[in-house]
């Protein structure tokens, strides 16, 4: 009796089973994201604005938060029910603006408005459950506030930091933050008075911009109704895709008190969809279209003044939006393993969002209120509150309301400004401070 060669043996295949499991996992994750994250719960310990969030490398066990109080807190997401942080760190005198874990999560770095970077030892968090810990090292060489940091992939003690001066020299629009997806193939840039912009590392011009022109159901946002904007604070966005092989989602906070989540097509599709307009044709684009109606402004990206313009794809319909905040949302994080999104901003709370009423680390999440607070008109009471926010050092619920009133005032003053209507952010060929050759300024924006 002949036997079949080993390569023809019957039975379950490990390769097929793994591939099938990944496919089913991806389908389940995408289904959760398509249904949105309607449940949320607040995590409270900070006493003022929470400006920055960071997740530890790998499985994202620890969540770090930093704010204006100016503490750095560490939350252990392996707990079954998070009610308070595992430990806290002190040392900052200025507002904490950015956080970053080292490649193996041995350290956590924090940067502030006093131009300092502190390095804290995560191995000692067990010693700081009752009293906050101090910095292991402090770096003092920057001459301006620290806006962003990135850890070295192979050395826990190396971190790259960008100060406000460094950021402003990179791009004429003021860059708030830059974040990479897990594969390092694409990055997202948040810019003041502009949309989150998606780049490939292989191309200097953007592939897509993310906007809130439409509601998640595709309906255009009515004129006069608030949608995605970024005019007032530094925003930190996040790529994610828990359980997926690539990060196909991007989230960012907004001045309309929401968090927006977009599904990002792959770069090959975006490359095919984006448009290039020759310089001669660009010069002849009029203020009205073929029907005589006013033409919508078109933003083109170019490396040189007389080169073709690249028009990125407008991802105008977010997959879903998140509420739960009463003021501006500054930071968003998509967890790498759990179907959870963490957000923070002007308020003193962190908000944990989930697609289900229970999560691995927070049970019993209530539904998030659908109604989003609007910015009230100027009134005497609000004026008193935001003046109190400027003068007072207290940080209780009343001061939280005062801080919200302060940012309401800022939104009324600056919330409708556009990138190309802010003179200080537009390249002006008549500006005496500019070089004579405008072609030296790569990646400038032209309208």
GUDO-237406 format. One record per residue (C-alpha): residue number from 0; residue in three letters; x, y, z. Coordinates in steps of 0.25 Angstrom, whole numbers, plus 2048, in hexadecimal, padded with zeros to 3 digits. Each point is the difference from the previous one (the first is absolute). Layout:
     n   res    c1    c2    c3
   NUM   ALA     X     Y     Z
...
//
This chain:
     n   res    c1    c2    c3
     0   UNK   800   800   800
     1   UNK   806   80D   7FC
     2   UNK   800   80C   809
     3   UNK   7FF   80E   7FD
     4   UNK   80C   809   801
     5   UNK   801   809   80C
     6   UNK   7FD   80C   7F8
     7   UNK   7F2   7FA   7FD
     8   UNK   7FC   7FD   80E
     9   UNK   7F2   803   804
    10   UNK   7FC   808   80C
    11   UNK   800   80E   806
    12   UNK   80A   80A   7FA
    13   UNK   807   809   80A
    14   UNK   802   80A   7F5
    15   UNK   7F2   800   7FC
    16   UNK   7FA   800   80E
    17   UNK   809   80C   803
    18   UNK   7FC   807   7F3
    19   UNK   7F1   7FD   803
    20   UNK   801   805   80E
    21   UNK   807   80D   7FC
    22   UNK   7F5   802   7F6
    23   UNK   7F5   7FE   80A
    24   UNK   807   809   80A
    25   UNK   801   80B   7F6
    26   UNK   7F1   7FF   7FC
    27   UNK   7FC   800   80F
    28   UNK   809   80D   802
    29   UNK   7FB   807   7F4
    30   UNK   7F1   7FD   804
    31   UNK   803   806   80E
    32   UNK   806   80D   7FA
    33   UNK   7F4   801   7F5
    34   UNK   7F6   800   80C
    35   UNK   808   80B   807
    36   UNK   804   801   80F
    37   UNK   7F3   805   806
    38   UNK   804   7FC   80F
    39   UNK   80A   808   808
    40   UNK   805   803   80F
    41   UNK   808   80B   806
    42   UNK   80E   7FD   807
    43   UNK   802   80B   80A
    44   UNK   80D   804   808
    45   UNK   805   80C   7F9
    46   UNK   7FC   80E   805
    47   UNK   801   808   7F3
    48   UNK   801   7FE   7F1
    49   UNK   806   7F2   7FB
    50   UNK   808   804   7F4
    51   UNK   807   7F3   7FD
    52   UNK   7FE   7F1   800
    53   UNK   809   7F5   7FD
    54   UNK   800   7F0   800
    55   UNK   80B   7F7   803
    56   UNK   807   7F9   7F5
    57   UNK   7FB   7F2   7FC
    58   UNK   7F3   7FC   806
    59   UNK   7FD   80E   806
    60   UNK   7FF   7FB   80E
    61   UNK   802   80E   806
    62   UNK   7FA   80D   7FC
    63   UNK   807   80D   804
    64   UNK   7F9   80E   801
    65   UNK   806   80D   802
    66   UNK   7FA   80E   802
    67   UNK   800   80E   806
    68   UNK   800   7FB   80F
    69   UNK   80C   7FD   7FC
    70   UNK   800   7F1   804
    71   UNK   803   7F4   7F7
    72   UNK   7F7   7F4   804
    73   UNK   801   7F1   7FC
    74   UNK   7F4   7F8   7FE
    75   UNK   801   7F0   800
    76   UNK   7F6   7FB   7F6
    77   UNK   802   7F2   804
    78   UNK   7F7   803   80C
    79   UNK   7F2   7FB   7FF
    80   UNK   7FA   80D   805
    81   UNK   808   80D   7FF
    82   UNK   7FC   80A   80A
    83   UNK   80D   807   802
    84   UNK   80F   801   7FB
    85   UNK   80A   7F6   805
    86   UNK   80A   80B   803
    87   UNK   804   80E   7FD
    88   UNK   80C   808   7FD
    89   UNK   804   80E   803
    90   UNK   80B   80A   7FC
    91   UNK   7FA   809   7F5
    92   UNK   7FD   80E   803
    93   UNK   7FA   803   7F3
    94   UNK   7F4   7FA   7F9
    95   UNK   803   7F2   7FB
    96   UNK   7FE   800   7F0
    97   UNK   805   7F2   7FB
    98   UNK   803   7F2   805
    99   UNK   808   7F5   7FB
   100   UNK   803   7F2   804
   101   UNK   80E   7FA   7FD
   102   UNK   801   7F4   7F6
   103   UNK   7FF   7F6   80B
   104   UNK   7F7   808   809
   105   UNK   80C   801   80B
   106   UNK   7FE   80F   800
   107   UNK   7F6   80A   7FE
   108   UNK   804   80E   7FB
   109   UNK   7F8   80D   802
   110   UNK   802   80E   7FA
   111   UNK   7FB   80D   805
   112   UNK   7FE   80F   7FD
   113   UNK   80C   803   809
   114   UNK   809   7FA   7F5
   115   UNK   803   7F3   808
   116   UNK   800   7F1   7FE
   117   UNK   7FF   7F7   80C
   118   UNK   803   7F1   7FF
   119   UNK   7F9   7F7   80A
   120   UNK   803   7F2   804
   121   UNK   7F4   7F6   7FD
   122   UNK   807   7F5   808
   123   UNK   7FE   809   80D
   124   UNK   7F1   802   7FE
   125   UNK   7FD   7F6   80C
   126   UNK   808   80A   809
   127   UNK   7F7   80B   7FD
   128   UNK   7F2   7FB   803
   129   UNK   7FF   809   80C
   130   UNK   809   80C   7FC
   131   UNK   804   805   7F2
   132   UNK   80D   7FD   7FB
   133   UNK   80B   809   7FB
   134   UNK   807   801   7F2
   135   UNK   80C   7F6   7FE
   136   UNK   806   80B   7F7
   137   UNK   7FD   80D   7FA
   138   UNK   804   806   7F3
   139   UNK   801   80F   7FF
   140   UNK   806   804   7F2
   141   UNK   7F3   804   7F9
   142   UNK   7FE   80F   7FF
   143   UNK   7F1   7FF   7FE
   144   UNK   7F4   7F8   804
   145   UNK   800   7F1   7FD
   146   UNK   7F5   7FD   7F6
   147   UNK   803   7F1   7FC
   148   UNK   80A   7F5   803
   149   UNK   803   7F2   7F9
   150   UNK   808   7F5   807
   151   UNK   80B   7F9   7FA
   152   UNK   7FC   7F2   7FB
   153   UNK   80D   7F9   806
   154   UNK   805   808   80B
   155   UNK   7F7   803   80C
   156   UNK   807   80C   805
   157   UNK   800   808   7F2
   158   UNK   7F4   809   7FD
   159   UNK   7FE   80A   7F4
   160   UNK   7F9   80D   804
   161   UNK   7FA   80B   7F9
   162   UNK   7FF   80E   806
   163   UNK   7F6   80B   7FC
   164   UNK   80C   807   7F8
   165   UNK   804   7F3   7F9
   166   UNK   7F1   7FD   7FC
   167   UNK   7FE   80E   7FA
   168   UNK   80D   7FE   7F7
   169   UNK   7FB   7F3   7FA
   170   UNK   7F3   806   7F9
   171   UNK   7F9   80D   7FE
   172   UNK   7F3   7FB   807
   173   UNK   803   7FE   80E
   174   UNK   801   7F1   802
   175   UNK   7FA   7FB   80D
   176   UNK   804   7F1   800
   177   UNK   805   7F5   7F6
   178   UNK   7FC   7F2   802
   179   UNK   804   7F3   7F9
   180   UNK   7F8   7F3   7FD
   181   UNK   806   7F3   806
   182   UNK   807   7FC   7F3
   183   UNK   807   80E   7FE
   184   UNK   7FA   801   7F2
   185   UNK   7F7   80C   802
   186   UNK   7FF   80C   80A
   187   UNK   7F6   80A   804
   188   UNK   803   80E   802
   189   UNK   7F6   80A   808
   190   UNK   802   80E   7FD
   191   UNK   7FA   80D   806
   192   UNK   7F4   805   7F7
   193   UNK   801   7F4   7F7
   194   UNK   7FB   7F1   7FF
   195   UNK   808   7F4   805
   196   UNK   808   7FC   7F4
   197   UNK   805   7F2   7FB
   198   UNK   80D   7FE   7FA
   199   UNK   808   7F5   7FB
   200   UNK   80F   7FF   804
   201   UNK   803   7FE   7F1
   202   UNK   7FA   80D   7FB
   203   UNK   802   80F   805
   204   UNK   7F1   803   7FC
   205   UNK   7F4   7FC   808
   206   UNK   7F7   7F5   7FC
   207   UNK   7F3   804   807
   208   UNK   7FA   80A   80A
   209   UNK   7F6   7FC   80A
   210   UNK   7F4   809   802
   211   UNK   7F2   801   806
   212   UNK   7F9   805   7F4
   213   UNK   7F6   7F5   801
   214   UNK   7F9   7F9   80C
   215   UNK   804   7F1   801
   216   UNK   7F3   7FC   7F8
   217   UNK   805   809   7F5
   218   UNK   7F7   80B   801
   219   UNK   807   80E   7FE
   220   UNK   801   808   80D
   221   UNK   7F7   80C   7FF
   222   UNK   806   80E   7FE
   223   UNK   802   807   80D
   224   UNK   801   7F2   808
   225   UNK   80D   7FD   807
   226   UNK   808   7F5   7FB
   227   UNK   80F   7FB   800
   228   UNK   809   80C   803
   229   UNK   80E   803   806
   230   UNK   802   80E   803
   231   UNK   803   801   80F
   232   UNK   809   7F5   806
   233   UNK   80B   7F6   7FD
   234   UNK   7F9   7F3   7FB
   235   UNK   806   7F2   801
   236   UNK   7FA   7F6   7F7
   237   UNK   801   7F1   800
   238   UNK   801   7F4   7F5
   239   UNK   7FA   7F3   805
   240   UNK   7FA   7F3   7FC
   241   UNK   7FF   7F6   80C
   242   UNK   801   7F2   7FB
   243   UNK   803   804   7F2
   244   UNK   80D   7FE   7F8
   245   UNK   800   80F   7FD
   246   UNK   7FB   80D   806
   247   UNK   7F4   804   7F7
   248   UNK   7FA   80A   809
   249   UNK   804   80E   804
   250   UNK   7FA   808   80C
   251   UNK   802   80F   803
   252   UNK   7F9   80A   80A
   253   UNK   7F9   80C   7FC
   254   UNK   7FC   80E   804
   255   UNK   7F1   7FC   7FF
   256   UNK   802   7F7   80C
   257   UNK   800   7F3   7F9
   258   UNK   80A   7F5   7FC
   259   UNK   800   7FC   7F1
   260   UNK   804   7F3   7FB
   261   UNK   802   7FD   7F1
   262   UNK   803   7F3   7F9
   263   UNK   80C   803   7F7
   264   UNK   801   7F9   7F3
   265   UNK   80D   7F9   7FC
   266   UNK   80B   809   7FA
   267   UNK   7FF   7F9   7F2
   268   UNK   7F1   804   7FF
   269   UNK   803   80F   805
   270   UNK   80B   801   7F6
   271   UNK   7F6   7FD   7F5
   272   UNK   7F5   809   805
   273   UNK   809   80D   803
   274   UNK   801   80A   7F5
   275   UNK   80B   807   7FA
   276   UNK   7FE   80E   7F9
   277   UNK   80B   806   7F7
   278   UNK   805   80D   803
   279   UNK   7FA   807   7F4
   280   UNK   7F2   7FA   803
   281   UNK   801   804   80E
   282   UNK   803   80F   7FD
   283   UNK   7F3   800   7F7
   284   UNK   7F7   7FA   80B
   285   UNK   7F5   80B   802
   286   UNK   7F8   804   80C
   287   UNK   7F3   7FA   7F9
   288   UNK   7FE   7F2   7FA
   289   UNK   7FA   7FD   7F3
   290   UNK   7F2   802   804
   291   UNK   803   80E   806
   292   UNK   7FF   7FC   80E
   293   UNK   80B   804   80A
   294   UNK   80B   7F6   800
   295   UNK   804   7F9   80D
   296   UNK   80E   803   804
   297   UNK   80A   7F6   7FB
   298   UNK   80D   7FD   808
   299   UNK   80C   7FC   7F8
   300   UNK   80D   7FB   805
   301   UNK   80D   802   7F9
   302   UNK   80F   800   802
   303   UNK   803   80C   7F7
   304   UNK   7F8   80C   7FB
   305   UNK   7FF   7FC   7F2
   306   UNK   7FE   7F1   801
   307   UNK   7F3   7F8   7FF
   308   UNK   7F7   800   80C
   309   UNK   7FC   7F4   808
   310   UNK   7F1   7FF   804
   311   UNK   7FF   7F6   80C
   312   UNK   7F3   7F7   801
   313   UNK   7F6   807   809
   314   UNK   7FB   7F5   80A
   315   UNK   7F4   808   803
   316   UNK   7F8   7F6   807
   317   UNK   805   7FB   80E
   318   UNK   7FC   7F2   803
   319   UNK   7FB   805   80E
   320   UNK   801   80B   80A
   321   UNK   801   7FF   80F
   322   UNK   7FA   809   80A
   323   UNK   802   800   80F
   324   UNK   807   80E   801
   325   UNK   7FB   80E   804
   326   UNK   80C   807   7F9
   327   UNK   80B   7FE   7F6
   328   UNK   806   7F2   7FE
   329   UNK   810   801   7FF
   330   UNK   804   7F1   801
   331   UNK   7FB   7F3   7FB
   332   UNK   806   7F2   801
   333   UNK   7FB   7F3   7F9
   334   UNK   804   7F4   809
   335   UNK   809   7F6   7F8
   336   UNK   7F9   7F4   806
   337   UNK   7F3   804   806
   338   UNK   7F4   806   7F9
   339   UNK   801   80D   808
   340   UNK   803   80E   7FD
   341   UNK   805   80A   80A
   342   UNK   7FE   80F   7FF
   343   UNK   804   80C   808
   344   UNK   800   80F   7FF
   345   UNK   7FC   80D   806
   346   UNK   7F9   7F9   80C
   347   UNK   807   7F9   80B
   348   UNK   7FB   7F2   7FC
   349   UNK   804   7F5   7F7
   350   UNK   7F5   7FA   7F9
   351   UNK   800   7F1   7FC
   352   UNK   7F7   7FC   7F4
   353   UNK   7FC   7F2   7FD
   354   UNK   7F7   7F9   7F5
   355   UNK   7FA   7F8   80C
   356   UNK   7FA   803   80D
   357   UNK   80C   7F8   807
   358   UNK   80E   800   7FC
   359   UNK   80C   7F8   805
   360   UNK   804   80B   80A
   361   UNK   7F4   808   803
   362   UNK   7F2   7F9   803
   363   UNK   7F3   806   7FF
   364   UNK   802   80C   7F6
   365   UNK   7F4   808   7FE
   366   UNK   7FB   805   7F2
   367   UNK   807   80D   7FC
   368   UNK   7F6   80C   7FF
   369   UNK   7FD   803   7F2
   370   UNK   7FE   80F   801
   371   UNK   80D   808   7FF
   372   UNK   801   80D   808
   373   UNK   801   80D   7F7
   374   UNK   808   80C   803
   375   UNK   7F7   80A   807
   376   UNK   800   80F   7FC
   377   UNK   808   809   808
   378   UNK   7FA   804   80D
   379   UNK   804   806   80E
   380   UNK   800   7F3   807
   381   UNK   80A   7FA   7F6
   382   UNK   809   80C   800
   383   UNK   801   7FF   80F
   384   UNK   803   7F1   7FF
   385   UNK   80B   801   7F6
   386   UNK   806   80C   807
   387   UNK   800   7F7   80D
   388   UNK   807   7F5   7F7
   389   UNK   80B   809   7FD
   390   UNK   802   805   80E
   391   UNK   7FD   7F5   809
   392   UNK   809   7F4   804
   393   UNK   7F5   7F7   805
   394   UNK   7FC   7F4   7F8
   395   UNK   7F2   7FA   805
   396   UNK   7F3   7FE   7F8
   397   UNK   7FE   80F   801
   398   UNK   80D   803   7F9
   399   UNK   7FE   7F5   7F6
   400   UNK   7F3   809   7FC
   401   UNK   809   80C   800
   402   UNK   80A   7F9   7F7
   403   UNK   7F5   7FC   7F6
   404   UNK   7FB   80E   800
   405   UNK   80E   805   7FD
   406   UNK   801   7F7   7F4
   407   UNK   7F2   804   7FC
   408   UNK   805   80E   7FF
   409   UNK   80C   7FC   7F8
   410   UNK   7F7   7F9   7F6
   411   UNK   7F7   80C   7FE
   412   UNK   80C   808   7FD
   413   UNK   808   7F6   7F7
   414   UNK   7F7   7F4   7FD
   415   UNK   7FC   804   7F2
   416   UNK   80E   804   7FB
   417   UNK   805   7F9   7F3
   418   UNK   80F   7FC   7FD
   419   UNK   800   809   7F4
   420   UNK   7FA   80C   807
   421   UNK   80A   800   80B
   422   UNK   80B   80A   7FA
   423   UNK   80B   7FB   809
   424   UNK   7FF   7F2   7FB
   425   UNK   800   803   7F1
   426   UNK   80C   801   7F7
   427   UNK   801   80F   7FC
   428   UNK   80A   802   7F4
   429   UNK   801   80F   804
   430   UNK   804   7FC   80E
   431   UNK   80E   806   803
   432   UNK   804   7F5   809
   433   UNK   7FE   7F5   7F5
   434   UNK   80B   7FB   7F7
   435   UNK   800   806   7F2
   436   UNK   7FE   7F2   7FA
   437   UNK   7F3   7FA   804
   438   UNK   803   7F3   7FA
   439   UNK   809   7FD   80C
   440   UNK   7F3   7FE   809
   441   UNK   7FC   7F2   7FE
   442   UNK   7F2   7FB   802
   443   UNK   7FA   80E   802
   444   UNK   7F1   801   7FE
   445   UNK   7FA   808   7F5
   446   UNK   7F2   804   7FD
//
